[in-house]
Amino acid sequence: MSYRGRSDFSEGVNSQGNYYQHRGEGAAPGGSYYYSNNNGSYYYQNPNGSTYHGLGEGRGGVYTAPGQTQGEYRAPSAPKSGK
């Protein structure tokens, strides 16, 4: 689903050169946020309050469930076998 063109959608590049998207209340209750950083890492804030900070380059990331203050590391998935 594309949110571009909606009044509650914004995107751009911040002063550090990182790309962001904000999808407001019309997209989902509480809205959502996405950052893609120059170093390959990224960050999601979901409408339910959960967050995920991907470390980039297949290194896994940190997931924080709704209502938690500290996330847990999630290792990257094992590569799928071609067999």
HURAGI-V192904 format. One record per backbone hydrogen bond with DSSP energy under -1.0 kcal/mol. CO is the residue of the C=O (numbers start at 0). NH is the residue of the N-H. If there is no record, write none. Layout:
co->{CO,CO}
nh->{NH,NH}
//
This chain:
co->{2,5,7,9,11,13,17,18,19,20,21,22,23,23,27,31,32,33,34,35,36,40,41,42,43,44,45,49,50,51,52,53,55,59,60,61,62,63,64,71,73}
nh->{5,8,23,21,19,16,13,35,11,33,9,31,26,27,30,22,44,20,42,18,39,36,53,34,51,32,48,45,63,43,61,41,58,54,73,52,71,50,67,62,60}
//
